[in-house]
Each structure stands twice: as structure tokens, then as C-alpha cells.
């Protein structure tokens, strides 16, 4: 079976996995959102053959390790208006957040930045194919990015040490904004090395359906 032409049974299994996972996370997805997420997963699997966007090759594993992993963080962004995903790579969590927000939080804007052109080319293609009007894509180093409107939330997933993440992107955060970092195990040593002007307001453990691994969100604000 060619994985670019996913067989109907495999597609149904992915759809069921998405529905069950979202339900377990307490997240409501309408039919349109589900289809957009599945279309995104399909694009990720296709582009991954050529561009190596992720080390995970199987769509079923991508569903748990990427899609549901990113969907699990969505409730933390419910109050956000203008979000930046740093080191966005293949669009995790930014693209998943944008698809969810299209219906759930229509005022939300999601920007994604990466230094690697092939990754931002992929993100631009996803934006176009899925018709995501709430998405902006930047090819640049985050420390060199300048924007007209600062972000109230800046996030990253497996991007860098917390101190570097903050030092490189703090100029883009509103005064009362916050960082939300997606981490595996609780990063106590990284938290201890945070710049003096910053403090962790919460570390939130996450349970991702079908994924037997530790996941934590780290919330950081100015003191």
C-alpha cells in the first residue's frame, strides 16, 4: 500500500483515532475541523518523504505523537488572541492550533516561524490548501523578527532550552503576555536557569491519548 494513497480502511482508522483522542481530551471538533486535521496529516506524511519534516513515518504514529500531542495543549491557548509558534517545523503545535481556532476561537491569529525554508514552504502550502486565513508564516531567525503587533502568547515544542527560548523571543511578547513551552519531562533544571526577570507561573502535566510518555506545559511570565 502506498502511504501517499492511504487505503480507505487506514483512513477510517485515523479518523476514529482522531475522534476518540479529541473526545478523551475533552475537545469538541466539528466535521470540518476533523477533515482539515486529517488533510494536514496527509500532507505531512506526503511531504515528509521528500523533506524529512519528522522522524516519524507512519500516519498512525503521527496521529498520536504529533496531532493528538498538539491537540492536548489547545485548551491552554483558549484566551489567546495573537500566538507565535517558534521553531514551528512541520507546524506543531501551530497548525493544529490554527485549525482548531478557526471555529473555536475565530479571533485568534497564529504565526509560525522557522529558519528552514523547506519547512516554511510546507507550512505555506498547508495554509493555502486548507484555506487557513488565520495563519502567517515567517522564514527567519526569531531573534531577528520584527512585527507591528506583539504576541500575547509565544509557544514552542521541542525547540530549545527555556532560557534561550526566552532570550531569543522576549522582544516579541507583550508586557503582560506569556510563554507556553511544550516539554516532555518536567524541565526542572531548565527552569532553574531561567533569566532573573522571568518566573514560571505553572507547570501542567498532560495526558496524551495513546502516548505512554511524559508531557508538560510550562507557563512563564515576566516577574
C-alpha positions, 0 to 999 in steps of 0.5 A: 500500500502506498502511504501517499494513497492511504487505503480507505480502511487506514483512513477510517482508522485515523479518523476514529483515532482522531475522534476518540483522542479529541473526545478523551481530551475533552475537545469538541471538533466539528466535521470540518475541523476533523477533515482539515486535521486529517488533510494536514496529516496527509500532507505531512506524511506526503511531504515528509518523504521528500523533506524529512519534516519528522522522524516519524513515518507512519500516519498512525504514529503521527496521529498520536505523537504529533496531532493528538500531542498538539491537540492536548495543549489547545485548551491552554491557548483558549484566551489567546488572541495573537500566538507565535509558534517558534521553531514551528517545523512541520507546524506543531503545535501551530497548525493544529492550533490554527485549525482548531481556532478557526471555529473555536476561537475565530479571533485568534491569529497564529504565526509560525516561524522557522529558519528552514525554508523547506519547512516554511514552504510546507507550512505555506502550502498547508495554509493555502490548501486548507484555506487557513486565513488565520495563519502567517508564516515567517522564514527567519531567525526569531531573534531577528523578527520584527512585527507591528503587533506583539504576541500575547502568547509565544509557544514552542515544542521541542525547540530549545532550552527555556532560557534561550527560548526566552532570550531569543523571543522576549522582544516579541511578547507583550508586557503582560503576555506569556510563554507556553513551552511544550516539554516532555519531562518536567524541565526542572533544571531548565527552569532553574536557569531561567533569566532573573526577570522571568518566573514560571507561573505553572507547570501542567502535566498532560495526558496524551491519548495513546502516548505512554510518555511524559508531557508538560506545559510550562507557563512563564511570565515576566516577574 
